[in-house]
Amino acid sequence: MQLITNFNTFALIYQGWYRPYHFPAYNRKELANESFIQLNTYYLIIYSQLVGDAETRYIMGWANIATLGVMVLFNAILIVKW
């Protein structure tokens, strides 16, 4: 979990620091997507044995689904706009 979180953090830092795309809108979109992915990797910690309460993991599972739904909606809006 720590390794995946660190890789995601480095990808987010790279994206924000170097801005590899020529168009600023592409860089902002990619930075937003990396942020959504980073948030979803934090859910891995909640799903581990570090959180002993199954009810908490269940509730956070719905929060994870909501986060993924916002990410899909964000990208769908961008596809329709472009």
Order of alpha helices (4+ residues) and beta strands (2+ residues): alpha-alpha-alpha
